[in-house]
Amino acid sequence: MSWSGPRKGRFYRFEALADGEGIVLRGEHDDVALRWSFSKMRPDSFPWRNEQSRDGGNTSTFVQWMNVTRR
């Protein structure tokens, strides 16, 4: 999976993995391990969690949480 952020010129590549009843996207950018988690998915909404690690994934830092609503 890929993600593009044109405003800041960012481009991330991810590997998508099943995680229980959710999905985890794992990638790396500038030596930072990225983990985006999607869980508790419903037809109209799902939470999205963004974490980063600067030590190869041994410890993670919470960056962002969004409750996404589908239209």
PyRosetta script that sets phi, psi and omega in degrees:
from pyrosetta import init, pose_from_sequence

init()
pose = pose_from_sequence("MSWSGPRKGRFYRFEALADGEGIVLRGEHDDVALRWSFSKMRPDSFPWRNEQSRDGGNTSTFVQWMNVTRR")
pose.set_psi(1, 147.4)
pose.set_omega(1, 176.7)
pose.set_phi(2, -128.2)
pose.set_psi(2, 152.7)
pose.set_omega(2, 178.2)
pose.set_phi(3, -133.5)
pose.set_psi(3, 135.2)
pose.set_omega(3, -179.9)
pose.set_phi(4, -121.5)
pose.set_psi(4, 129.5)
pose.set_omega(4, 175.0)
pose.set_phi(5, -115.9)
pose.set_psi(5, 86.6)
pose.set_omega(5, -172.6)
pose.set_phi(6, -64.1)
pose.set_psi(6, -27.0)
pose.set_omega(6, -178.0)
pose.set_phi(7, -61.3)
pose.set_psi(7, -40.3)
pose.set_omega(7, 179.4)
pose.set_phi(8, -108.5)
pose.set_psi(8, 6.8)
pose.set_omega(8, 177.9)
pose.set_phi(9, 68.6)
pose.set_psi(9, 32.8)
pose.set_omega(9, -178.8)
pose.set_phi(10, -99.1)
pose.set_psi(10, 146.7)
pose.set_omega(10, 176.6)
pose.set_phi(11, -143.2)
pose.set_psi(11, 120.9)
pose.set_omega(11, -179.0)
pose.set_phi(12, -118.1)
pose.set_psi(12, 141.1)
pose.set_omega(12, 171.0)
pose.set_phi(13, -109.9)
pose.set_psi(13, 138.4)
pose.set_omega(13, -178.1)
pose.set_phi(14, -128.6)
pose.set_psi(14, 156.2)
pose.set_omega(14, 168.1)
pose.set_phi(15, -106.7)
pose.set_psi(15, 127.9)
pose.set_omega(15, -179.6)
pose.set_phi(16, -94.6)
pose.set_psi(16, 132.2)
pose.set_omega(16, -179.4)
pose.set_phi(17, -132.3)
pose.set_psi(17, 145.6)
pose.set_omega(17, 172.9)
pose.set_phi(18, -72.3)
pose.set_psi(18, 141.5)
pose.set_omega(18, 179.3)
pose.set_phi(19, -140.1)
pose.set_psi(19, 89.1)
pose.set_omega(19, -175.0)
pose.set_phi(20, 63.1)
pose.set_psi(20, -120.8)
pose.set_omega(20, 177.6)
pose.set_phi(21, -95.4)
pose.set_psi(21, 9.3)
pose.set_omega(21, -178.0)
pose.set_phi(22, -121.4)
pose.set_psi(22, -166.2)
pose.set_omega(22, -179.4)
pose.set_phi(23, -132.9)
pose.set_psi(23, 139.1)
pose.set_omega(23, 174.8)
pose.set_phi(24, -120.9)
pose.set_psi(24, 132.9)
pose.set_omega(24, 174.0)
pose.set_phi(25, -107.5)
pose.set_psi(25, 126.0)
pose.set_omega(25, 178.9)
pose.set_phi(26, -118.4)
pose.set_psi(26, 135.9)
pose.set_omega(26, 178.9)
pose.set_phi(27, -155.1)
pose.set_psi(27, -173.7)
pose.set_omega(27, 179.0)
pose.set_phi(28, -146.4)
pose.set_psi(28, 142.0)
pose.set_omega(28, 177.5)
pose.set_phi(29, -148.7)
pose.set_psi(29, 124.4)
pose.set_omega(29, -179.8)
pose.set_phi(30, 50.8)
pose.set_psi(30, 48.0)
pose.set_omega(30, 178.6)
pose.set_phi(31, 63.3)
pose.set_psi(31, 21.0)
pose.set_omega(31, 175.3)
pose.set_phi(32, -113.4)
pose.set_psi(32, 123.9)
pose.set_omega(32, 176.3)
pose.set_phi(33, -77.3)
pose.set_psi(33, 129.3)
pose.set_omega(33, -178.6)
pose.set_phi(34, -108.0)
pose.set_psi(34, 141.2)
pose.set_omega(34, 176.7)
pose.set_phi(35, -140.2)
pose.set_psi(35, 115.4)
pose.set_omega(35, 175.7)
pose.set_phi(36, -112.0)
pose.set_psi(36, 123.5)
pose.set_omega(36, -176.3)
pose.set_phi(37, -114.6)
pose.set_psi(37, 135.7)
pose.set_omega(37, 176.5)
pose.set_phi(38, -123.4)
pose.set_psi(38, 122.9)
pose.set_omega(38, -176.6)
pose.set_phi(39, -141.4)
pose.set_psi(39, 172.5)
pose.set_omega(39, 177.8)
pose.set_phi(40, 48.1)
pose.set_psi(40, 44.7)
pose.set_omega(40, -176.6)
pose.set_phi(41, -72.4)
pose.set_psi(41, 131.5)
pose.set_omega(41, 177.1)
pose.set_phi(42, -120.8)
pose.set_psi(42, 166.9)
pose.set_omega(42, 178.4)
pose.set_phi(43, -59.6)
pose.set_psi(43, -27.4)
pose.set_omega(43, -175.5)
pose.set_phi(44, -113.4)
pose.set_psi(44, -4.7)
pose.set_omega(44, -177.7)
pose.set_phi(45, -165.2)
pose.set_psi(45, 164.2)
pose.set_omega(45, 173.6)
pose.set_phi(46, -164.6)
pose.set_psi(46, 148.8)
pose.set_omega(46, 173.7)
pose.set_phi(47, -86.2)
pose.set_psi(47, 146.7)
pose.set_omega(47, 179.4)
pose.set_phi(48, -126.8)
pose.set_psi(48, 128.7)
pose.set_omega(48, -178.5)
pose.set_phi(49, -121.5)
pose.set_psi(49, 132.7)
pose.set_omega(49, -179.0)
pose.set_phi(50, -114.2)
pose.set_psi(50, 122.7)
pose.set_omega(50, 177.1)
pose.set_phi(51, -129.2)
pose.set_psi(51, 153.4)
pose.set_omega(51, 177.5)
pose.set_phi(52, -133.7)
pose.set_psi(52, 154.1)
pose.set_omega(52, 176.8)
pose.set_phi(53, -136.6)
pose.set_psi(53, 135.7)
pose.set_omega(53, 177.9)
pose.set_phi(54, -108.0)
pose.set_psi(54, 7.2)
pose.set_omega(54, 179.2)
pose.set_phi(55, -126.0)
pose.set_psi(55, 38.7)
pose.set_omega(55, 176.4)
pose.set_phi(56, 74.0)
pose.set_psi(56, 17.0)
pose.set_omega(56, 177.8)
pose.set_phi(57, 96.4)
pose.set_psi(57, 1.7)
pose.set_omega(57, 179.2)
pose.set_phi(58, -67.8)
pose.set_psi(58, -40.3)
pose.set_omega(58, 174.6)
pose.set_phi(59, -130.7)
pose.set_psi(59, 148.6)
pose.set_omega(59, -178.9)
pose.set_phi(60, -120.7)
pose.set_psi(60, 149.6)
pose.set_omega(60, 175.4)
pose.set_phi(61, -115.5)
pose.set_psi(61, 127.7)
pose.set_omega(61, 176.5)
pose.set_phi(62, -68.6)
pose.set_psi(62, 132.1)
pose.set_omega(62, -178.4)
pose.set_phi(63, -114.0)
pose.set_psi(63, -45.6)
pose.set_omega(63, -170.2)
pose.set_phi(64, -159.2)
pose.set_psi(64, 147.7)
pose.set_omega(64, 175.9)
pose.set_phi(65, -135.0)
pose.set_psi(65, 134.9)
pose.set_omega(65, 176.9)
pose.set_phi(66, -134.3)
pose.set_psi(66, 139.8)
pose.set_omega(66, 168.1)
pose.set_phi(67, -99.8)
pose.set_psi(67, 110.1)
pose.set_omega(67, -173.9)
pose.set_phi(68, -93.9)
pose.set_psi(68, 133.6)
pose.set_omega(68, 177.2)
pose.set_phi(69, -113.1)
pose.set_psi(69, 129.2)
pose.set_omega(69, 178.1)
pose.set_phi(70, -88.1)
pose.set_psi(70, 147.7)
pose.set_omega(70, 177.3)
pose.set_phi(71, -108.5)
pose.dump_pdb("model.pdb")
